Amino acid sequence: MSAARRGQGTTRTPGEEPEPISPLMIPMLFAGLVIGFVAGYFFLWWGLIAVLAVVIAAVSFVLRGRSRDGATGIIAGVLLGYVGVLLLALFRGVI
């Protein structure tokens, strides 16, 4: 039974290499977490403006042909940091 029929997704040929991840991904993810945390912790709802600004800047980087991995990292980091702080404030009863 082939791997595709077993539900394991797409198969690669033996000589095919996986697509490498950009070295910019991890630093941008960390920077996004920091920006999202600071925006949520200090500015609360006004921090959403900072989150939207980062998302718009990252999308424009992708449209100009820059690093797609870096843009994905910063978008994911900002959203995780901001939503994480808001959820923490919500569960603690601050909001």
Backbone bond lengths (Angstrom), bond angles and torsions (degrees), N, CA, C in turn:
res aa  C-N    CA-C-N  psi(-1)  N-CA   C-N-CA  omega(-1)  CA-C   N-CA-C  phi
1 M - - - 1.451 - - 1.530 108.05 -
2 S 1.315 117.61 132.01 1.459 120.71 -177.41 1.529 110.26 -76.04
3 A 1.354 114.80 162.90 1.466 120.47 -177.63 1.526 111.22 -65.79
4 A 1.332 116.92 -33.16 1.462 119.72 -179.66 1.524 110.76 -68.11
5 R 1.317 116.96 -34.46 1.460 120.18 -179.46 1.518 111.07 -76.44
6 R 1.336 117.98 -22.18 1.459 121.27 179.07 1.526 111.91 -83.39
7 G 1.323 118.35 -2.61 1.447 120.83 177.14 1.518 113.97 86.57
8 Q 1.330 117.90 22.04 1.451 120.57 -179.49 1.520 111.94 -95.12
9 G 1.279 119.17 14.47 1.456 122.16 177.10 1.510 112.34 83.72
10 T 1.326 115.26 -153.40 1.455 119.68 -177.84 1.515 110.51 -77.47
11 T 1.310 115.14 150.07 1.461 119.95 178.85 1.513 109.27 -105.93
12 R 1.318 115.48 151.36 1.460 121.58 176.84 1.512 109.11 -107.81
13 T 1.299 113.97 149.16 1.451 117.74 173.74 1.514 108.38 -74.88
14 P 1.328 118.81 156.30 1.467 121.00 -174.91 1.531 114.61 -57.83
15 G 1.313 120.38 -30.65 1.460 121.59 -177.88 1.521 114.16 -91.63
16 E 1.319 117.52 -2.35 1.466 120.71 -175.16 1.525 111.03 -83.59
17 E 1.328 115.77 131.85 1.466 122.00 179.31 1.531 109.91 -93.13
18 P 1.335 117.67 144.64 1.467 118.75 174.86 1.526 110.38 -70.00
19 E 1.317 116.02 153.95 1.462 120.41 -179.36 1.529 108.92 -70.60
20 P 1.332 117.61 127.04 1.466 119.44 -177.90 1.525 111.82 -72.86
21 I 1.316 115.58 151.27 1.458 121.88 176.66 1.515 108.31 -88.53
22 S 1.301 116.54 139.21 1.460 121.76 -179.65 1.527 110.29 -63.49
23 P 1.339 118.28 141.55 1.459 120.02 176.74 1.532 112.50 -67.79
24 L 1.312 117.04 -9.02 1.453 121.35 178.61 1.530 112.16 -82.21
25 M 1.328 117.73 -13.67 1.466 121.97 -174.12 1.530 112.48 -62.77
26 I 1.315 118.36 -49.94 1.465 121.51 -174.91 1.527 112.05 -68.10
27 P 1.348 120.26 -47.63 1.465 118.14 177.49 1.534 113.32 -61.86
28 M 1.329 117.24 -36.04 1.458 119.85 179.21 1.526 111.24 -71.02
29 L 1.329 117.09 -34.39 1.459 120.52 175.38 1.524 110.05 -63.79
30 F 1.328 117.20 -44.83 1.464 121.36 178.85 1.534 110.61 -64.55
31 A 1.333 117.24 -44.53 1.465 120.37 178.65 1.529 110.48 -61.98
32 G 1.313 116.74 -39.05 1.464 120.44 177.64 1.519 112.12 -64.77
33 L 1.333 117.22 -39.70 1.463 120.18 176.57 1.519 110.91 -61.60
34 V 1.317 116.75 -42.98 1.462 120.86 -179.86 1.532 110.30 -65.36
35 I 1.328 117.35 -46.43 1.468 120.62 179.90 1.528 110.41 -62.50
36 G 1.307 117.47 -44.37 1.466 120.75 179.66 1.517 112.29 -64.57
37 F 1.335 117.03 -40.91 1.461 120.57 179.07 1.523 110.59 -64.41
38 V 1.330 116.76 -47.89 1.467 120.70 -179.22 1.527 110.59 -63.82
39 A 1.327 117.12 -42.46 1.464 120.39 179.62 1.525 111.29 -62.57
40 G 1.309 117.14 -40.69 1.459 119.98 -179.88 1.515 113.32 -76.03
41 Y 1.327 117.28 -37.55 1.458 120.97 -174.93 1.517 111.97 -75.21
42 F 1.319 117.67 -44.82 1.456 120.43 -174.92 1.522 113.58 -91.90
43 F 1.326 117.83 -33.34 1.459 119.85 -173.38 1.521 113.51 -109.97
44 L 1.311 118.05 -7.72 1.455 125.89 179.53 1.526 111.18 47.54
45 W 1.323 119.60 -110.71 1.463 120.27 -175.91 1.520 111.88 -73.35
46 W 1.339 118.37 -28.60 1.459 120.40 176.37 1.529 110.62 -68.71
47 G 1.308 117.24 -20.70 1.455 121.61 177.20 1.513 112.90 -65.41
48 L 1.321 115.83 -19.67 1.467 119.56 177.21 1.522 110.88 -62.22
49 I 1.333 116.93 -29.30 1.466 120.51 176.02 1.528 110.06 -64.16
50 A 1.333 116.79 -42.24 1.466 120.49 177.64 1.524 110.97 -64.84
51 V 1.315 116.53 -40.33 1.468 120.54 178.31 1.525 110.14 -62.36
52 L 1.306 117.34 -45.55 1.464 120.71 179.10 1.526 111.63 -64.42
53 A 1.335 116.69 -37.75 1.468 119.85 178.12 1.526 111.06 -63.75
54 V 1.324 117.57 -41.29 1.467 120.67 179.26 1.525 110.30 -66.93
55 V 1.315 117.36 -41.70 1.468 120.61 179.39 1.531 110.30 -63.66
56 I 1.325 117.61 -43.27 1.468 120.45 179.01 1.524 110.91 -64.35
57 A 1.331 117.24 -41.79 1.469 120.49 178.32 1.528 111.34 -63.89
58 A 1.327 117.14 -40.59 1.460 120.55 -180.00 1.525 111.26 -67.13
59 V 1.310 117.12 -41.11 1.470 120.36 178.20 1.528 110.43 -64.42
60 S 1.336 116.26 -39.27 1.468 117.96 178.36 1.529 111.64 -66.38
61 F 1.353 117.60 -32.85 1.465 120.46 174.86 1.517 110.73 -61.80
62 V 1.319 116.41 -43.20 1.468 120.30 -179.60 1.525 110.31 -66.13
63 L 1.321 116.99 -41.96 1.465 119.82 -179.12 1.525 112.13 -67.75
64 R 1.339 117.58 -26.44 1.465 120.59 177.22 1.528 112.35 -85.09
65 G 1.321 116.87 -1.55 1.457 120.04 176.90 1.517 114.34 91.27
66 R 1.319 118.27 16.09 1.461 120.95 178.89 1.523 109.62 -81.67
67 S 1.311 117.03 -163.63 1.459 122.45 -174.64 1.527 111.95 -68.59
68 R 1.315 116.10 114.82 1.456 120.98 177.29 1.529 110.69 -71.87
69 D 1.335 117.56 -36.06 1.459 120.48 179.24 1.520 111.39 -65.94
70 G 1.318 117.36 -41.24 1.458 120.96 178.19 1.521 111.61 -63.24
71 A 1.329 116.59 -41.91 1.464 120.76 178.96 1.523 110.70 -65.81
72 T 1.317 116.89 -40.66 1.462 120.42 177.52 1.518 110.39 -63.33
73 G 1.323 116.63 -41.75 1.462 120.54 179.67 1.512 112.73 -62.54
74 I 1.318 116.89 -44.44 1.464 118.46 -177.57 1.527 111.41 -72.15
75 I 1.322 118.02 -35.76 1.467 119.72 176.81 1.525 110.46 -64.87
76 A 1.321 116.77 -46.67 1.467 120.02 179.49 1.525 110.89 -62.96
77 G 1.329 117.45 -41.95 1.454 120.57 -179.77 1.510 112.97 -64.60
78 V 1.321 116.85 -45.60 1.466 120.27 -179.29 1.524 110.58 -63.33
79 L 1.318 116.12 -45.29 1.463 118.52 -179.46 1.521 111.67 -65.60
80 L 1.336 117.88 -42.20 1.465 120.29 178.22 1.521 112.11 -64.23
81 G 1.324 116.76 -43.55 1.467 120.19 179.37 1.516 112.32 -64.55
82 Y 1.317 117.39 -46.73 1.465 121.48 -177.05 1.530 111.23 -67.65
83 V 1.324 116.51 -49.02 1.465 120.17 -179.48 1.526 110.27 -65.30
84 G 1.335 117.12 -36.85 1.463 120.11 178.29 1.513 112.48 -62.15
85 V 1.324 117.31 -43.59 1.465 120.54 178.80 1.521 110.71 -67.28
86 L 1.320 117.78 -40.94 1.463 119.80 178.88 1.527 111.66 -65.34
87 L 1.324 117.19 -39.54 1.462 119.62 176.82 1.526 111.55 -65.84
88 L 1.316 116.44 -39.34 1.458 120.64 176.97 1.530 110.23 -61.89
89 A 1.322 117.22 -44.42 1.470 120.59 178.69 1.525 110.79 -65.96
90 L 1.310 116.92 -37.49 1.458 120.56 179.30 1.529 111.34 -64.93
91 F 1.323 116.54 -45.83 1.472 119.71 -177.94 1.519 111.74 -71.97
92 R 1.312 118.48 -24.79 1.469 121.01 177.28 1.518 112.00 -83.65
93 G 1.327 117.42 -8.85 1.461 121.68 177.29 1.513 113.95 86.77
94 V 1.329 118.07 15.14 1.456 121.16 -179.67 1.513 111.25 -78.09
95 I 1.315 116.14 -35.52 1.471 120.35 -179.36 1.524 107.96 -93.25
